[in-house]
Amino acid sequence: MTTHNMLIAPDFSPERFAGWHMFNTLIQKRANLNMHLNTPASHAEQQQIITAGDIQVIYANPFDAAALIREQGYKAVARPIGKSDEMVIAAGANSDINALEDIKAGATIAMANNRDVKLIGLRLLEAVDIAESDLSWDVTETYQAAARKVIKGDVQAAFFLAEVFHGFSRLTKAQLSVLIESDLADISHVLLIKDDFPDTDIFMNAILNLHNDPDGQEALAELGMPQGFEAMDEEDAEFMIDLMETLLD
């Protein structure tokens, strides 16, 4: 039986790791497909795998999804229900930055290599007249590393994917102060399938019906997606890409 490759974007909380393996196991059983799960540790590793490999299915962040759809022959087929991509800007709890207005030109911001989080964060900072060129950037391998830099005082603030931030330990969150959290609702990770993937229909059937039984519900709960996935069409994908491009402008 042919083995297909599925890649999961690296910007999920570490506690979701087991959930992705449960998800992959269930999809293989229900669609009768061999799926090899790729879980890159960083955006750079993700790019290497996509460039070098034959990846049929990608769970992608919205910024990467736009490029993969427009340039690499993928189509968006599903997204998690009620799970938008929001971001948090946080400073150290003991720092002198207590509000967004306290971030000044010349500040250094830590963040993992996630461009949609950066775009949303910059839009939020426009409210206090801070632009990308006013800031220095410390790009870390993970959001956990960005949190450590803020806590140690190596940087003035950090950008986080909200889900990852809220998944930090109580000890970590106690040492951070949330300055703002976005509330966009229309931007989310999406499930992409390569145009020439031969088993799209049976794969999609398995994905969209995961929430209908206890095993599927357990896997989805582990992923923080209790409502499961909903189908996306080309129009839905174009709307989200347009929104991302608006953030870029």
Summary of the structure (lengths in Angstrom):
residues: 249
radius of gyration: 18.6
end to end distance: 46.0
largest distance: 59.3
contacts: 807
relative contact order: 0.22
helix: 46%
strand: 23%
